[in-house]
């Protein structure tokens, strides 16, 4: 599933890196996001950015130099290969040839996001929506930028609109679930994470998210099952190891908890929940 808008949908997930605390009971703290291994567009994709692939796309452009789609497709390949400056130039050219090419605006927005130009990314997503108010990809992309900027109400509205448009993009439900979770509306969050799971069953992130909301409802059994599944899907998911360990610790299984905390810390030496857990349980 591609985040770049040559396709209709994307699958950029955000990882909920909440810290959990043992203070008589587990509770959910604030969520922060990081790019997941299942991002719809990977920052580096050697095959997409290979000289052979670029050469073949360039040949198409040379045959039809006034076709904006050719530049959009090559810009996508540049973007997937991490060649962001070249990607921007191609999307710029596509938009010069067709100022109403809303997919190219969304693609350029993603490059702006990846290069840290968040304001320009929002502007490009908004321009795409001015041209096509029913473009779910742009609502989801802009909504995630709003969410990361702390503009929760606007983010929620964008995800809500994408869902009203019957999007099949799991990011819309996952990110709306994170917003429900931040509001303490865990029943709604669980429903959204479950929908995200149904749309992307091999992604660990919505299992983590749902597990956190189960914890907030003191449903340890379902929470542990979700964290275990997240680990099965992504053995490098440090947060899931830490969440699993916290429940094991609470249940008195100190040995297994210590091992899981140690694995979480190995994967992410900066994860505070893992640091604290290792200190409590004597893990390595």
CORNORQUI-V665841 format. One record per helix or strand of 3 or more residues. SS is the DSSP state (2 for helix, 1 for strand). FROM is the first residue (numbers start at 1). LEN is the number of residues. Records with the same first field share a line. If there is no record, write none. Layout:
SS=FROM-LEN, FROM-LEN
//
This chain:
1=20-3, 26-3
2=51-13, 68-13, 84-14, 102-13, 118-14, 136-13, 152-13, 170-13, 186-14, 205-12, 220-14, 238-13, 254-14, 272-10
//
